[in-house]
Amino acid sequence: MTLPFAGSTHQDRAFVATALHARYGGPAQDPVREPIRQLLDDQAAQEARTLGLALRLAYTLCAGTIELLREFGLTQAGGYGCAQGAIGEQFVCWGNGCSAA
């Protein structure tokens, strides 16, 4: 990555690269990530992957439209989660015990 981030470290760039890898569908155990494993501890790598997956979900829900994204909310309880629109309809669920459609 050759982004002009003044003062960013190799670890900072590895974090961004890991997040973008997840955002664009890279698997968690992808061999291409091997060099980055030396730069990030397990917690930082998981946080970067979580960020990337959150970015992917946000884009999936609103197709890159900020106005639509503002209308969504996420909830998690009891081992499952749901995405909700502005008027409360549930349309995306994941995890155990999800009862919404």
C-alpha positions as CSV (number, residue, x, y, z in Angstrom):
1,M,0.0,0.0,0.0
2,T,1.4,3.3,-1.0
3,L,-1.1,5.7,0.6
4,P,0.4,8.9,1.8
5,F,-0.3,8.5,5.5
6,A,2.3,10.8,7.2
7,G,3.7,9.1,10.3
8,S,1.9,5.8,9.8
9,T,3.8,2.7,10.8
10,H,4.1,-0.7,9.1
11,Q,1.6,-2.0,11.7
12,D,-0.9,0.8,10.8
13,R,-0.6,-0.1,7.1
14,A,-1.0,-3.8,7.9
15,F,-4.1,-3.0,9.9
16,V,-5.6,-1.1,6.9
17,A,-4.6,-3.9,4.5
18,T,-6.2,-6.5,6.7
19,A,-9.4,-4.6,7.0
20,L,-9.6,-4.1,3.2
21,H,-8.8,-7.7,2.6
22,A,-11.8,-8.7,4.7
23,R,-14.0,-5.9,3.1
24,Y,-13.4,-7.3,-0.4
25,G,-14.1,-10.9,0.5
26,G,-10.7,-12.3,1.5
27,P,-10.9,-15.4,3.7
28,A,-9.6,-15.3,7.3
29,Q,-7.0,-17.9,6.7
30,D,-5.8,-16.7,3.3
31,P,-2.1,-17.5,2.7
32,V,-1.6,-14.1,1.2
33,R,-2.0,-12.6,4.7
34,E,1.0,-14.6,6.1
35,P,3.5,-11.7,5.9
36,I,1.1,-9.4,7.8
37,R,0.8,-11.9,10.7
38,Q,4.2,-10.8,11.8
39,L,3.1,-7.2,12.1
40,L,-0.2,-7.5,14.0
41,D,-0.9,-9.3,17.2
42,D,-4.0,-11.6,17.2
43,Q,-6.3,-8.9,18.8
44,A,-5.3,-6.2,16.2
45,A,-5.8,-8.7,13.4
46,Q,-9.2,-9.6,14.6
47,E,-10.2,-5.9,15.1
48,A,-9.1,-5.2,11.5
49,R,-11.0,-8.1,10.1
50,T,-14.1,-7.1,12.1
51,L,-13.8,-3.6,10.7
52,G,-13.5,-5.0,7.2
53,L,-16.5,-7.2,7.6
54,A,-18.5,-4.3,9.1
55,L,-17.6,-2.2,6.0
56,R,-18.8,-5.0,3.7
57,L,-22.1,-5.3,5.6
58,A,-22.7,-1.6,5.5
59,Y,-22.1,-1.5,1.8
60,T,-24.4,-4.5,1.3
61,L,-27.2,-2.8,3.2
62,C,-27.0,0.6,1.6
63,A,-25.1,0.2,-1.7
64,G,-22.7,3.0,-0.7
65,T,-25.4,5.6,-0.1
66,I,-24.7,7.4,3.2
67,E,-28.3,8.6,3.5
68,L,-29.5,5.0,3.5
69,L,-26.8,3.9,5.9
70,R,-28.0,6.5,8.5
71,E,-31.4,4.7,8.5
72,F,-30.0,1.3,9.5
73,G,-29.3,-0.1,13.0
74,L,-27.8,-3.3,14.2
75,T,-28.8,-5.1,17.3
76,Q,-27.3,-8.2,19.0
77,A,-28.7,-10.2,21.9
78,G,-28.8,-13.8,22.9
79,G,-26.4,-15.1,20.3
80,Y,-28.1,-13.5,17.3
81,G,-28.2,-10.2,15.5
82,C,-30.5,-8.3,13.3
83,A,-30.3,-5.3,11.0
84,Q,-33.2,-3.0,11.0
85,G,-34.4,-0.2,8.7
86,A,-35.8,3.2,9.7
87,I,-39.3,1.9,10.4
88,G,-38.1,-1.1,12.4
89,E,-38.5,-3.9,9.9
90,Q,-36.0,-6.7,10.4
91,F,-34.5,-8.0,7.2
92,V,-31.1,-9.5,7.9
93,C,-30.4,-11.9,10.7
94,W,-27.5,-14.1,11.8
95,G,-26.6,-16.5,14.6
96,N,-28.3,-19.0,16.8
97,G,-32.0,-18.4,17.7
98,C,-32.7,-15.8,15.1
99,S,-36.5,-15.6,14.8
100,A,-36.8,-12.7,12.3
101,A,-37.3,-13.1,8.6
